[in-house]
Amino acid sequence: MNRFARALRKNATDAERHLWNELRGRRLVGFKFRRQRPFGPYVCDFICLEASIVIELDGSQHVERSDYDERRDAFIRSYGYRVLRFWNADVVDRTESVMETIFAALHDSRLDGRFD
């Protein structure tokens, strides 16, 4: 699984590279994100362990894989994580809006007392 995650990091989509540039190095109010991180039988596009948030980026192939995505999200949520999904085009074309949504989720996790 780690080898697969490493390959995904090397072959990131434009949207993944774009969002990673916004999230890496604790750039978003000090939260640490990891990319292409194994989580059970899945690999999360981005994960913030301290806030229990997973971010998934979807391209057109996800329209046909909605059942798989629902099972995957249910598995991740069963561990107490919140799953945020964004279309690749929105990440690139509406970056500010996407970042505001992620920021709000991080703020909510802080209010929920998920971490100190």
C-alpha positions in Angstrom: 0.0 0.0 0.0 2.8 2.4 0.8 4.4 1.7 -2.6 1.0 2.5 -4.3 0.6 5.7 -2.2 4.2 6.8 -3.2 3.3 6.2 -6.9 0.2 8.3 -6.5 2.2 11.2 -5.0 4.6 11.0 -8.0 1.8 11.0 -10.5 -0.4 13.7 -8.9 -3.1 15.4 -10.9 -2.9 19.1 -11.6 -5.7 19.7 -9.0 -3.8 17.6 -6.4 -0.6 19.5 -7.0 -2.5 22.8 -6.8 -4.2 21.9 -3.5 -1.1 20.5 -2.0 0.6 23.8 -2.7 -2.1 25.5 -0.5 -2.0 22.9 2.3 1.7 21.8 2.6 4.0 23.0 5.3 1.2 23.9 7.7 0.2 26.8 5.5 -3.5 26.6 6.4 -3.6 28.0 10.0 -0.9 25.6 11.2 -2.7 22.3 10.4 -0.5 19.5 9.1 -1.8 17.7 6.1 -0.4 14.6 4.5 -1.1 13.6 0.9 -1.8 10.1 -0.6 -1.9 8.6 2.9 -3.0 4.9 3.4 -6.1 4.6 5.5 -7.2 1.0 5.9 -7.7 -0.5 2.5 -7.8 2.9 0.9 -5.5 5.8 0.1 -6.7 9.3 1.0 -5.8 12.2 -1.3 -5.2 14.5 1.7 -5.6 13.9 5.5 -5.3 16.0 8.6 -4.9 13.6 11.5 -5.2 16.2 14.2 -8.5 17.5 12.9 -9.8 14.2 11.6 -10.5 15.5 8.1 -10.0 13.7 4.8 -10.1 15.6 1.6 -10.8 13.8 -1.7 -10.5 15.3 -5.1 -12.8 13.9 -7.8 -12.4 13.9 -11.6 -15.0 12.8 -14.1 -14.3 9.1 -13.4 -16.0 9.5 -10.0 -19.4 10.0 -11.6 -19.4 6.3 -12.5 -17.8 5.2 -9.2 -20.3 6.8 -6.8 -21.1 3.5 -5.1 -17.4 2.8 -4.4 -16.9 6.4 -3.1 -19.9 6.1 -0.8 -18.5 2.8 0.7 -15.1 4.4 1.0 -16.5 7.5 2.7 -18.6 5.4 5.1 -15.5 3.4 6.1 -13.5 6.6 6.7 -16.4 8.2 8.6 -16.7 5.1 10.8 -13.3 6.1 12.3 -14.6 9.6 13.2 -13.2 11.4 10.2 -15.1 14.0 8.2 -14.8 13.6 4.4 -14.7 16.6 2.2 -15.0 16.1 -1.6 -14.2 18.6 -4.3 -14.3 18.4 -8.1 -10.8 18.8 -9.6 -12.1 21.8 -11.7 -13.3 23.6 -8.5 -9.9 23.2 -6.9 -8.2 24.8 -9.8 -10.9 27.4 -10.8 -12.4 28.2 -7.4 -9.4 27.7 -5.1 -10.5 30.4 -2.6 -13.9 28.9 -2.1 -12.4 25.4 -1.6 -9.9 26.8 0.9 -12.8 28.6 2.8 -14.7 25.3 3.0 -11.6 23.4 4.3 -10.9 26.3 6.8 -14.5 26.1 8.1 -14.2 22.3 8.6 -10.9 22.8 10.5 -12.6 25.4 12.6 -15.6 23.1 13.3 -13.2 20.3 14.3 -11.6 22.7 16.8 -15.0 23.6 18.2 -15.9 19.9 18.5 -12.9 19.5 20.8 -11.2 17.0 18.5 -7.8 18.4 19.6 -6.4 21.0 22.0 
